[in-house]
Amino acid sequence: MKFKDEILMKQLMMIGVALLSGTLCGLSQEKSSVVQKDAKLIIIALGPETQRKYKHDDGSIQRLIDKDLERAEKRRKETGDPSQEKGTKDSIRGKDKIGKVPILLPMHKDQTPPSTLSFASGKQTNPATGKALNKYRGLNVSYNSSGGFQDVPSGREISLGIVKRIGADYSFDELTTTNVMAPGASYMMLMVPRASNATLPWKSEPRTALIRLDKEAGKPNSCRVFNYSSQPVLFALAGKKAIILPKRSEDITLPEKSGMLKVQAAAKGAGNSRLLNTGIRVSKHTQPIYIFHDTDPRLRAGQSVSVFKIYLPEIPVVPQMPE
């Protein structure tokens, strides 16, 4: 009897181990099958308006017209077509304007921010060499304008930079690294040049700031104001005033009534100190955001501070990640 009891106990233990193993395996599979939700990101670069340059023709257009005249004259003689003579006369009239028509020069790459920032999204194999390479995904960068939200990985830092193709390989120049973003949360990343009045403001690495937008989305009728300029900004909205220091922000609660509201802003030492004197129409379904930044006073009638306004749609609130 004792022998049978020992056999029964061993069988029960084996069954228990099998059940426990199966449960753990199921939990492991269930955990691995859960896909972490992406975050939403909009990237906006703010800086001085681009000043385009022109030059007068250096003779290249004249040389092209001379060749056109030779071809037209040759066709006229070969065909006897009088219309070819008209074309020759038109070309000669155009020749009189050489040197008077300005030519638009191409912009230097450092006059504007990069239009795309990329990050490593996985691995790929070069079919020719068999070498493992990073696979990159690009994100659009809006310049002094609003853009759309783009999906980015959450739960980890993201290194953003510029990717260049070199033969069968890629080079990656890192520009900035984001903080960890929460799953399903919405963010705005601002890029501001360190030298806004330089000839090539985007030559050096810009200052960046990652702002979580849905964190304050629960506040009804709120306006968010960010000051990334080097001057204090006095901001007034619907009778409420706030002095916003450089690299600081302010959330202003709007009146419960939606409608037209007066907006004023000024910055000391910004040339013409008044930056805003207008009205905005607010809605419960949008959130106005004002961003002040440095700019080139030569392009802004003496003002060294500019303002960018954006209306964001209502963003659902996402629970905060534990610190």
Secondary structure, 3 states (H helix, E strand, C coil): CHHHHHHHHHHHHHHHHHHHHHHHHHHHHHHHHCCCCCEEEEEEECCCCCCCCEEECCCHHHHHHHHHHHHHHHHHHHHCCHHHHHHHHHHHHHHCCCCCCEEECCCCHHHCCCCEEEEEEEEEECCCCCCEEEEEEEEEEEECCCCCCEEECCCCCCEEEEEEEECCEEEEEEEEECCCCCCCCEEEEEEECCCCCCCCCCCCCCEEEEEECHHHCCCCCEEEEEEECCCCEEEEECCEEEEECCCEEEEEECCCCCCEEEEEEEECCCCCCEEEEEEEECCCCEEEEEEEEECCHHHCCCCCEEEEEEEEECCCCCCCCCC
